[in-house]
Amino acid sequence: MAQIIDGKALAAEIRQQLKTRVEALVDKGHRPALAVILVGDDPASQVYVRNKIRACAETGIESLEFRMPAETSQETLLSKIDELNRDDKVDGILVQMPVPKHIDSMKVIDAISPLKDVDGFHVVSAGALMTGQKGFLPCTPYGVMKLLEKAGCDLTGKHAVVVGRSNIVGKPQAMLLLSKHATVTVAHSRTADLGAVTRQADVLIAAVGRAKLIKADMVKPGAVVIDVGMNRDENGKLCGDVDFETVKDVAGAITPVPGGVGPMTIAMLLTNTVEAVERRFGIDHA
Ligand code: NAP
């Protein structure tokens, strides 16, 4: 049976270390503050926002919550972001996605100052990642890299396969793996014979959004499998993109859902927020 990579424990460890960094900042008069904007009343988004705000509180980060009705115009949202960009008390800005359909999410993301882009979705952050410059890393792929590191996975020369090519997970994940010297393949919905591709992976990252898509016969024995997916199975139970019960007998190491990537995403959001303050004041935490 595979080693279970415990994201919940690693996230708790990271949050504990962040607490110390936050205390040091508070001593200097700079308590980190994260502004969270939620437009509309999508129940899943409300849960995500609540979890993020709770995690901020536990770490000593101040959170400023802005709830806007579903019919909020794009102009109103952009002017709120502009106000927060100019607010010296705000270190990070997050707009919970998805926004209602009449709002262009790309315009929203790019309205956030790159200096406060703690979600790491801004085109400047994406460009920085692509060119190996300092920026904010998108939280989920950043968390996956921390999980791989914790599992003792040396990526140099390994074949990493990422299933999914979204701007927030798949593509940045591929760039991060590349920066650690893996040979990277990105698969997606038009990939012919997905199993033939995934079976080549020493490291397999599933970021698809299809419950239990990755079966045991699609995994190379001993592979490290990271499951980003968050889906509901036929019984309404939370599950990943990987068929955990069968894949765990083939893989060398695997993340569970829940308790794998999910808690890491929030931990990395907090990390980026603390980073934003440290960069602003030129403080080196190491
Ligand atoms: P997304 O934007 O919908 O992208 C899904 C990707 O999967 C697309 O690139 C799509 O290909 C590909 N795909 C769809 N069906 C496929 C198939 N049958 N075979 C191969 N590839 C297929 O989703 P996302 O935002 O990246 O999220 C992916 C999953 O991760 C979701 O379950 C989401 O809930 C979860 N997630 C979890 C966290 C966390 O913190 N744990 C954070 C973010 C996302 P095309 O490009 O060809 O359409």
Residues whose N, C-alpha, C, O or C-beta is under 5 A from the ligand:
A	BS01	NAP	T140 G164 R165 S166 V169 G170 A187 H188 S189 R190 A207 V208 G209 V228 G229 M230 N231 V261 G262 T265
